[in-house]
Amino acid sequence: MLSLASVSLLQSPRPLLRVAVAIVCTMPVASPAGAEAEPTAATIALPDTGDRNLPPGVVIHHLPASTRTYIGSPTLAILPDGTYVAAHDYFGPASSEHRLAVTDIFASHDAGQSWEKQCRVNGAFWSNLFMHANDLHLLGVTRHHGPIVIRRSRDGGRTWTEPTDAATGLLTPDGEFHTAPMPMLTHGGRLWRGFEDASGGGGWGKRYMAMMLSAPTETDGRPTDLLDSSSWTMATPLRSDPSWLGGIGGWLEGNAVADEQGRILDILRVDTKPGEPERVAIVEVSPDGTTMRFDPENGFVEFPGGAKKFTIRQDPETPSGAGKPRWWTLATAVPPSVAAAHSGSRPTTLRNTLVLMASDDLRNWEIRCVVLHHPDSRKHAFQYVDWLFDGEDIVAVSRTAHDDDAGGAHRAHDANYLTFHRLREFRRLSMADSVVDPKSLGW
């Protein structure tokens, strides 16, 4: 077992930092921070290179905390030609998140070993990348609690459509909405995507009402134009109750998931109070996507990492109707030892451990492996991880708070890196493969 300040089984030794090339898109952009190569060796724990300032993984972008601008909303897509496309936005007191947010797009043509900045997109926040009809799309809001917009790129993310009206990607002309880079679900001939209506009042968390967007995959025998707002159905928002579980801070960042019976679910992050196990809320969505229903007696499920954003995807090797399905997630869990050391802290603030988990029923989750960990939780975090299946591997991007040569992250929440990771042969991993002894963390 390695003894390091920060360890990961997602990579091998790091070569020297390599500077990527900037490509101009909708506006000039600065040259990105360096990216480093990740060898193709088998999955092993990170050896001691002696460089404590670099985080685990491949650095896609780095931003010093002194800028008072932080890296948020990591998202990842794989194009038909094998190109990886990643993106992130910016938040913080020196950012434009409350006026007109910006998102930077990056691409890798060597399976994540190096990255090039493609462009900057103005008016994009909390957005996810995804493929539809062989075109790359970006779905989110224009700013912090802004209207919902969608864009399309037909050149791999170098240029994008502009959502100026209801026919070109402006899905809501007004209103306040919240989201994160949540997964797209394709099921029953429709695309499904979780959102929250942010007009509920009551401050952060409590103001968020669960909501589901959906659109047909085809219209009149042709791929649906997702930029046409009339293609989309929005479920009536569903409010949480702050009295649930003895006092929750709200629910948010829901995952669209189809269960074994084919029912559409919105599985939401829950802001639980200190000392409570982390949980998620499982909300049922009507087949036509117009209404949502929640049973507080049975709808809360213990889920390590449930107080932070997570992404759930169904294993393509176990599709519904062809044997027992299995779902996977990478979640920012709180080990028992960390919880004990921070007994007065809300679980949402503890983000220094990333685990691989699996479930056969979406209600009982098993931690399979600890894949990232740092012993300090104050200024280190592996959070908001977005990921995809890539053959026998999982590939992921993380909003990472870690050491650098400029004093490190401002705090765990305020990430200074976007990092890429590959989890090789993920189905074979067990707790014995963890980067630290799980027993030392209380597992």
Residue pairs with C-beta under 8 A, 6 or more apart in sequence:
1 436
1 437
2 45
2 46
2 47
2 48
2 435
2 436
4 46
4 48
5 52
5 374
5 375
5 403
6 46
6 52
6 55
6 56
6 372
6 373
6 374
6 380
6 402
6 403
7 45
7 46
7 56
7 372
7 373
7 374
7 435
7 436
8 45
8 46
8 56
8 57
8 371
8 372
8 421
8 435
9 43
9 44
9 45
9 46
9 369
9 371
9 423
9 429
9 433
9 434
9 435
10 43
10 56
10 57
10 371
10 372
10 396
10 421
10 422
10 423
11 38
11 39
11 46
11 56
11 57
11 58
11 421
11 422
12 38
12 39
12 41
12 44
12 46
12 47
13 39
13 46
13 47
13 49
14 36
14 37
14 38
14 49
14 51
14 54
15 36
15 37
15 39
16 36
17 34
17 35
17 36
17 54
17 59
18 34
18 35
18 36
18 37
18 114
19 31
19 34
19 35
20 31
20 32
20 34
20 35
20 106
20 114
20 115
20 116
20 117
21 31
21 116
21 117
22 29
22 30
22 31
22 32
22 116
22 117
23 116
23 117
23 118
23 119
23 158
24 119
25 105
25 118
25 119
25 120
25 121
25 158
25 159
25 160
26 119
26 120
26 121
26 122
26 159
26 160
27 119
27 120
27 122
29 104
29 117
29 119
29 120
31 117
32 60
32 61
32 104
32 106
32 115
32 116
32 117
33 59
33 60
33 61
33 62
33 63
34 59
34 62
35 58
35 59
35 60
35 108
35 114
35 115
36 54
36 58
36 59
36 114
37 58
37 113
37 114
38 57
38 58
38 112
38 113
38 420
38 422
40 111
42 424
42 425
43 423
43 424
43 425
43 429
43 433
45 435
46 56
46 435
52 403
53 403
53 404
53 405
54 402
54 403
55 400
55 402
55 403
55 417
55 419
56 372
56 400
56 419
56 421
57 398
57 400
57 419
57 420
57 421
58 112
58 113
58 114
58 115
58 419
58 420
58 421
59 417
59 418
59 419
60 86
60 88
60 106
60 115
60 397
60 417
60 418
60 419
60 420
61 71
61 88
61 104
61 106
61 115
61 117
61 417
61 418
62 404
62 416
62 417
62 418
63 69
63 70
63 71
63 90
63 416
63 417
64 404
64 406
64 407
64 416
65 406
65 407
65 408
65 409
65 410
65 414
65 416
66 406
66 407
67 92
67 94
68 92
68 93
68 94
68 95
68 410
69 90
69 91
69 92
69 94
69 95
70 90
70 91
70 92
70 95
70 410
70 413
70 414
70 415
70 416
71 88
71 90
71 399
71 400
71 415
71 416
71 417
71 418
72 88
72 89
72 90
72 91
72 126
72 384
72 399
72 415
73 87
73 88
73 89
73 103
73 125
73 126
73 127
73 140
73 180
73 181
73 384
73 399
74 86
74 87
74 88
74 181
74 384
74 385
74 386
74 397
74 398
74 399
74 418
75 86
75 87
75 88
75 127
75 128
75 129
75 181
75 386
75 397
76 84
76 85
76 86
76 129
76 386
76 387
76 388
76 395
76 396
76 397
77 84
77 85
77 86
77 129
77 130
77 131
77 136
77 388
78 84
78 85
78 131
78 388
78 390
78 395
79 85
79 131
79 136
79 156
80 131
80 134
82 109
82 111
83 107
83 108
83 109
83 156
84 107
84 108
84 111
84 112
84 395
84 420
85 105
85 106
85 107
85 108
85 118
85 129
85 136
85 156
85 157
86 105
86 106
86 107
86 108
86 115
86 129
86 397
86 418
86 420
87 103
87 104
87 105
87 106
87 121
87 127
87 129
87 138
87 157
88 103
88 104
88 397
88 399
88 418
89 97
89 101
89 102
89 103
89 104
89 124
89 125
89 126
89 127
90 96
90 97
90 101
90 102
90 104
91 97
91 101
91 144
92 414
95 101
95 102
96 102
96 143
97 125
97 143
97 144
98 143
98 144
99 143
100 122
100 123
100 142
100 143
101 123
101 124
101 125
101 141
101 142
101 143
101 144
101 146
102 120
102 121
102 122
102 123
102 124
103 120
103 121
103 124
103 125
103 127
103 138
103 140
104 117
104 119
104 120
104 121
105 117
105 118
105 119
105 120
105 121
105 157
105 158
106 115
106 116
106 117
106 118
106 418
107 115
107 116
107 118
107 156
107 157
108 114
108 115
108 116
108 420
109 116
111 422
112 395
112 420
112 422
115 420
118 156
118 157
118 158
119 157
119 158
119 159
119 160
121 138
121 151
121 160
123 142
123 143
123 149
123 163
124 138
124 140
124 142
124 149
124 151
125 140
125 141
125 142
125 143
125 144
125 146
126 140
126 141
126 178
126 179
126 180
126 181
127 138
127 139
127 140
127 141
127 181
128 138
128 139
128 140
128 180
128 181
128 182
128 183
128 184
128 193
128 386
129 136
129 137
129 138
129 157
129 181
130 136
130 137
130 139
130 184
131 137
132 184
132 191
132 217
132 223
132 224
132 226
133 223
133 224
135 152
135 153
135 154
136 152
136 153
136 154
136 156
136 157
137 150
137 151
137 152
137 153
137 226
138 150
138 151
138 152
138 153
138 160
139 148
139 149
139 150
139 151
139 184
139 193
139 226
140 148
140 149
140 179
140 181
141 147
141 148
141 149
141 177
141 178
141 179
142 149
145 176
145 177
145 178
145 198
146 176
146 177
147 170
147 171
147 172
147 173
147 174
147 175
147 177
148 171
148 172
148 175
148 177
148 179
148 195
148 213
149 163
149 169
149 170
149 171
150 163
150 169
150 171
150 226
150 227
151 160
151 161
151 162
151 163
151 169
151 227
152 160
152 161
152 169
152 226
152 227
153 159
153 160
153 161
161 168
161 169
161 227
162 168
162 169
163 169
163 170
163 171
163 227
164 170
166 173
166 228
166 229
166 230
167 227
167 228
167 229
168 227
169 227
169 229
170 229
171 213
171 229
171 232
172 229
175 197
175 199
176 197
176 198
176 199
177 195
177 196
177 197
177 198
177 211
178 195
178 196
178 197
178 198
178 208
178 252
179 194
179 195
179 196
179 253
180 252
180 253
180 309
180 384
181 311
181 384
181 386
182 193
182 194
182 195
182 253
182 254
182 255
182 256
182 311
183 193
183 255
183 256
183 311
183 312
183 313
183 386
184 191
184 192
184 193
184 256
185 191
185 192
185 193
185 256
185 257
185 258
185 264
186 192
186 217
187 258
187 262
187 264
188 258
188 262
188 264
188 287
189 216
189 217
189 218
190 214
190 215
190 216
190 217
190 289
191 214
191 215
191 216
191 217
191 224
191 226
192 212
192 213
192 214
192 256
192 264
192 285
192 289
193 212
193 213
193 214
193 256
194 210
194 211
194 212
194 213
194 253
194 254
194 255
194 256
194 266
194 268
195 211
195 212
195 213
195 234
195 254
196 208
196 209
196 210
196 211
196 237
196 252
196 253
196 254
197 208
197 209
197 211
197 237
198 207
198 208
198 209
199 207
199 209
200 206
200 207
200 208
200 209
200 237
200 239
201 207
202 242
204 249
204 250
205 248
205 249
205 250
205 251
205 252
205 271
206 240
206 242
206 249
206 250
207 250
208 240
208 250
208 251
208 252
209 237
209 238
209 239
209 240
210 237
210 238
210 240
210 251
210 254
210 266
210 268
210 281
210 283
210 292
210 294
211 234
211 235
211 236
211 237
211 238
211 292
212 234
212 235
212 254
212 256
212 264
212 266
212 285
212 289
212 292
213 232
213 233
213 234
213 235
213 289
214 232
214 233
214 235
214 289
215 224
215 226
215 231
215 232
215 233
216 224
216 231
217 223
217 224
218 224
219 225
219 231
224 231
225 231
226 232
233 288
233 289
233 290
234 289
235 285
235 286
235 289
235 290
235 291
235 292
236 290
236 291
236 292
237 292
238 283
238 292
238 293
238 294
240 248
240 250
240 251
240 281
241 296
242 248
242 249
242 250
244 296
244 300
245 270
245 272
245 273
245 276
245 279
245 300
246 273
246 276
247 273
248 270
248 271
248 272
248 273
249 271
249 272
249 273
249 346
249 348
250 270
250 271
251 268
251 269
251 270
251 271
251 281
252 268
252 269
252 271
253 268
253 269
253 309
253 310
254 266
254 267
254 268
254 269
254 283
255 265
255 266
255 267
255 268
255 310
255 311
255 312
256 264
256 265
256 266
256 285
257 264
257 265
257 266
257 267
257 312
257 314
257 327
257 362
258 264
258 265
258 314
258 320
259 265
259 361
259 362
260 320
260 324
260 325
260 361
262 320
263 284
263 285
264 284
264 285
264 286
264 287
264 289
265 282
265 283
265 284
265 285
265 362
266 282
266 283
266 284
266 285
266 292
267 280
267 281
267 282
267 283
267 312
267 362
268 280
268 281
268 283
269 280
269 306
269 307
269 308
269 309
269 310
270 278
270 279
270 280
270 281
270 300
270 306
270 307
271 307
271 346
271 348
272 278
272 279
272 306
272 307
272 346
272 347
273 346
274 343
274 344
274 345
274 346
274 347
275 343
276 347
277 302
278 302
278 303
278 304
278 305
278 306
278 307
278 333
278 334
278 347
279 300
279 301
279 302
279 303
279 306
279 307
280 300
280 301
280 303
280 306
281 294
281 299
281 300
281 301
282 294
282 299
282 300
282 301
282 362
282 363
283 292
283 293
283 294
283 299
284 292
284 293
284 294
285 291
285 292
286 292
286 293
301 362
301 363
301 364
301 365
302 365
303 310
303 331
303 365
304 331
304 333
304 334
304 355
304 357
304 365
304 367
305 329
305 331
305 332
305 333
305 334
305 355
305 357
306 331
306 347
307 334
307 346
307 347
307 348
308 331
308 332
308 347
308 348
308 351
308 383
308 384
309 332
309 383
309 384
310 329
310 330
310 331
310 332
310 385
311 329
311 330
311 385
311 386
311 387
312 327
312 328
312 329
312 362
313 327
313 328
313 329
313 387
313 388
313 389
314 320
314 325
314 326
314 327
314 328
315 325
315 326
315 327
315 328
315 389
315 427
316 389
317 326
317 427
318 324
318 325
318 326
319 325
324 360
325 360
326 358
326 359
326 360
327 358
327 359
327 360
327 362
328 356
328 357
328 358
328 394
328 426
329 356
329 357
329 358
329 365
330 354
330 355
330 356
330 357
330 371
330 385
330 387
330 394
330 396
330 423
331 354
331 355
331 357
332 351
332 353
332 354
332 381
332 382
332 383
332 385
333 353
333 354
333 355
333 357
333 367
334 347
334 350
334 353
335 353
335 370
335 441
335 442
335 443
336 441
336 442
336 443
337 440
337 441
337 442
338 350
338 352
338 353
338 377
338 441
339 347
339 350
339 442
340 442
342 349
342 350
342 377
349 377
349 412
349 413
350 377
350 412
351 377
351 380
351 381
351 382
351 383
351 401
351 412
351 413
352 373
352 374
352 375
352 376
352 377
352 380
352 381
352 382
352 412
353 370
353 372
353 373
353 374
353 382
353 441
354 370
354 371
354 372
354 373
354 382
354 385
354 398
355 367
355 368
355 369
355 370
355 371
356 367
356 368
356 369
356 371
356 394
356 423
356 426
356 429
357 365
357 366
357 367
357 368
358 365
358 366
358 368
359 365
359 366
367 431
367 438
367 443
368 429
368 430
368 431
369 429
369 430
369 431
369 433
369 434
370 431
370 434
370 435
370 436
370 438
370 441
370 443
371 421
371 423
371 429
371 434
371 435
372 382
372 398
372 421
372 435
373 435
373 436
373 441
374 380
374 382
374 402
377 412
378 411
378 412
379 401
379 408
379 409
379 410
379 411
379 412
380 401
380 402
380 403
380 409
380 412
381 399
381 400
381 401
381 409
381 412
381 413
381 415
382 398
382 400
383 398
383 399
383 400
383 401
383 412
383 413
383 415
384 398
384 399
385 396
385 397
385 398
385 399
386 396
386 397
387 394
387 395
387 396
387 397
388 394
388 395
388 396
390 422
392 424
392 425
392 426
392 427
393 422
393 423
393 424
393 425
393 426
394 422
394 423
394 426
395 420
395 421
395 422
395 423
396 420
396 421
396 422
396 423
397 418
397 419
397 420
397 421
398 417
398 418
398 419
398 420
398 421
399 415
399 417
399 418
400 415
400 416
400 417
400 418
400 419
401 408
401 409
401 411
401 412
401 413
401 414
401 415
401 416
401 417
402 408
402 409
402 416
402 417
403 409
404 416
404 417
408 416
409 415
409 416
410 416
423 429
431 438
431 443
